[in-house]
Amino acid sequence: MNIYLQTLSRDLRVALRNPSSILNPLLFFIISVSLFPLAISPEAATLSQIAAGIIWVASMLAVLLSLNALFHHDFDNGVLEQMVTSHHSLPLLILSKITAHWLLTGVPIILLSPLLGVFLFLDEEGIKVLMMTLLLATPSLSLIGSIGASLIVGIKNSGMLLSLLILPLYIPILIFASSAVSQAQFGLDISGQLYFLAMFLVLSLMSAPFVSAIALKISLE
Amino acid sequence: MSSFVINNLSCQRGYNQLFSDLSFRVETGEILRITGANGSGKTSLLKILAGVNIHEQGSIELDQHRVKSDEYQQEVFYLGHQAALSAELTSLENLEFLSALNQPVKRDSLIQALVDIGLKGYEDEYCANLSAGQKRRVILASLFVSNAKVWLLDEPFTALDPKGVEIVENRITQHCTNGGLCLFTTHQDSALPNQRMISL
């Protein structure tokens, strides 16, 4: 467990000393959401209807944008090699890297979402559910994303490949999360969607670190 | 007494057969130097022994523990071509993390290791500001604080000045006298005593 915390604090320290790597996806998130009212319509009725979808798509793309860096630096400088040869469990080391990724992208997205929700005229109930779905599903985005990131770690200019690999796996999350918010706006029950997102989180938490470990070993070959 | 036993090992890269039916045995206290032309498979061999790469055929055992088992990996330290350092961290922070991957070492011992390798005063320097030789010294310091029995060193003398080479050679000799064993590759002349050679 100690090595988990040590890897986590190392990753957080590396990222905080190189803030552009954290700020770029977040700025992309804010800018892309704020362009929609200009392009579609500034009317409250229109925007509140599509707000959840816009915020969810933008947050997904922002996470995708940040995934490239998850293993890339450690692969280039040889730290991954040291992790693989270590006697510590590789999935545990990967899980701590994923946790750091979520703390640096998922958490700021959750914290920014109410602000952007107000910006798009989302009502109070909608914002509450939006934050709940983001809290339940952004860890899954980081976990599933780590599988793709570990598969393409040795390939140069692989941004497009990562999207092709990962986006199809993100689709169920997108559908259930945005439908939860729009149903909540109509006062309907959303427990089904939330259970699905929770199930997705548990599944990805149990499988992604192990699959990523195998993929990383293949990439290091 | 430990013995490191390699039996009928084969390695293929693409269409090239790098080596096949390679068998040797290294006992405690021995230093084995692996020689061979560029591309003959020295790095591949060390990576296979370190558990990074997969071998197609053969067996690798350290005291009956097979490669990639926890007991095996705990006893093996692999030093690759790359520095394994993050530019954003200081020498000491990098060393703390690298040694934690093997076993936790007290901060004082880590600072002492940096002093021993000739990096006194560079403990809080960001690795981005270190020269190639100094970076090499940081990872060598993590090797020296590890309690791994088997050292697998790929070109350990690269980028080091003569004084640095001497320090590393002394530490290798000391490690092997204290019951360790070492396999290394180098294209430089090495003055290590009792070294055995195999050629790929």
Boltz contact constraints between the chains, C-beta under 6 A:
constraints:
  - contact:
      token1: [A, 3]
      token2: [B, 100]
      max_distance: 6.0
  - contact:
      token1: [A, 6]
      token2: [B, 100]
      max_distance: 6.0
  - contact:
      token1: [A, 10]
      token2: [B, 97]
      max_distance: 6.0
  - contact:
      token1: [A, 14]
      token2: [B, 86]
      max_distance: 6.0
  - contact:
      token1: [A, 14]
      token2: [B, 88]
      max_distance: 6.0
  - contact:
      token1: [A, 17]
      token2: [B, 88]
      max_distance: 6.0
  - contact:
      token1: [A, 18]
      token2: [B, 88]
      max_distance: 6.0
  - contact:
      token1: [A, 77]
      token2: [B, 82]
      max_distance: 6.0
  - contact:
      token1: [A, 78]
      token2: [B, 80]
      max_distance: 6.0
  - contact:
      token1: [A, 78]
      token2: [B, 82]
      max_distance: 6.0
  - contact:
      token1: [A, 78]
      token2: [B, 84]
      max_distance: 6.0
  - contact:
      token1: [A, 79]
      token2: [B, 84]
      max_distance: 6.0
  - contact:
      token1: [A, 81]
      token2: [B, 52]
      max_distance: 6.0
  - contact:
      token1: [A, 81]
      token2: [B, 80]
      max_distance: 6.0
  - contact:
      token1: [A, 82]
      token2: [B, 84]
      max_distance: 6.0
  - contact:
      token1: [A, 82]
      token2: [B, 101]
      max_distance: 6.0
  - contact:
      token1: [A, 84]
      token2: [B, 52]
      max_distance: 6.0
  - contact:
      token1: [A, 85]
      token2: [B, 50]
      max_distance: 6.0
  - contact:
      token1: [A, 85]
      token2: [B, 51]
      max_distance: 6.0
  - contact:
      token1: [A, 85]
      token2: [B, 52]
      max_distance: 6.0
  - contact:
      token1: [A, 85]
      token2: [B, 78]
      max_distance: 6.0
  - contact:
      token1: [A, 86]
      token2: [B, 101]
      max_distance: 6.0
  - contact:
      token1: [A, 87]
      token2: [B, 70]
      max_distance: 6.0
  - contact:
      token1: [A, 87]
      token2: [B, 73]
      max_distance: 6.0
  - contact:
      token1: [A, 87]
      token2: [B, 74]
      max_distance: 6.0
  - contact:
      token1: [A, 220]
      token2: [B, 52]
      max_distance: 6.0
  - contact:
      token1: [A, 221]
      token2: [B, 53]
      max_distance: 6.0
